[in-house]
Amino acid sequence: MNTANTHFETLSIHAGGEDRNPKNALNHPIFMTSSFEFDSLEHADATFEFETDDYVYTRGNNPTLRLLEERMAILERGAASVAFASGMAAISSVLMSLLKPGDEIIAHRMLYGSTWNLIKNILPQYGVGCRLINFADISDLSDRVTERTKVVYFETPTNPNLDVIDIAAVCDIARAKGAKVVVDNTFATPFFQRPLELGADVVVHSATKYISGHGDVIGGVAVAKDRDYASELKFGYMCEFGGVMSPFTGWLLLRGLKTLALRMREHEKNALAVARYLEQHPRVKRVYYPGLPSSPGHETAKAQMSGFGGMVSFDIDGTLAQSKQLVNSMKLFKLAVSLGDCESLVEHPFAMTHRGYTEDEVYAVGLTPSMIRLSIGLEHHDDLIVDIDQALSVIG
């Protein structure tokens, strides 16, 4: 298949793998096996030396996972990818593979809670310095990157306030100083945004979210534009740290990819309708959604994304207690962490996913403790708005 001239929707169903599935199966089978047998010691030796494409042990390679890795690399326009047991396994393995004691990582000031904890609190225990700054100010970033900086890391759009970071501009600054750029593309997915084409070195995903789309797996993927680096990440870090994805999870993610384009279009349509409703509501102080012209990142998002995604956050004109009351009053929206599911989800970042931030830290990065985050699902947007409206009416 000529992947360069084939549409995303077709690639998400057909890209990668062998010309024909085993036993002529329409769908690629799940290879639920821990080990693979050899014809002889000579065959084993050739396989261990990577002289064949055969398999040894699922922790290192597996036909189902290999297909997922090939397809994700094609969709992200990378050279190769590595599947992991979770998004955090992918993020931590990538950062450990690129950093050593004495190095420094610079990250955008707003990150998913576990990523923030890894960068701010765990990596320094291993001699890696960190600085969290505002990537929205590119001139500030240019002044901060030094010879010691080996990784520049950010999400875009960010979790939970939907900051949009100019990927190409950040990559230009990092490249000039010899630093690698790692971008978390979970919110946008490769359907709406491909950071490798804009200069990033590695893209990471919590595949638990939109790649799966059904809230029934935990998984992560890292896609690199350098094949040799991806091989080192796979066999030098994923295998040795042991964050291997189950073949069954890989099969479910392959199934999820088949409908990714359809789902992302619907998520975006619903999210824009909800964001517009919230923007005009008298009890809503601010709406965070890059698809709104009022969003500070709107123009950057239009330039580097083909769609704005399905995540919406907002602040109410009220107290922290009232924001919690609103969350508790929702009926159709399910109160849960995670995102990207068919079901619409609501969460309170300060009380849930970002509870590691102190109140002062939340304000310092431009958020409020009363922010509410919505993962807009695939229900009809009118029904979602009715649910939000009744919840807002509860707080008066």
Secondary structure, DSSP 4 states (H G I P E B T S, - for coil): --GGGS-HHHHHHH-SS-SS-GGG-SSPPP---SB---SSHHHHHHHHTTSSS--SBTTT--HHHHHHHHHHHHHTT-SEEEEESSHHHHHHHHHHHH--TT-EEEEES---HHHHHIIIIIGGGGT-EEEEE-TT-HHHHHHH--TTEEEEEEESS-TTT-----HHHHHHHHHHTT-EEEEE-TTTHHHH--GGGGT-SEEEEETTTTTT-SS----EEEEES-HHHHHHIIIIIIHHHT-PPPHHHHHHHHHHHHTHHHHHHHHHHHHHHHHHHHHT-TTEEEEE-TTSTTSTTHHHHHHH-SS--SEEEEEESS-HHHHHHHHHH-SSSEE-S---SSS-EEE-TTTTTTTTS-HHHHHHTT--TT-EEEE--SS-HHHHHHHHHHHHHHT-
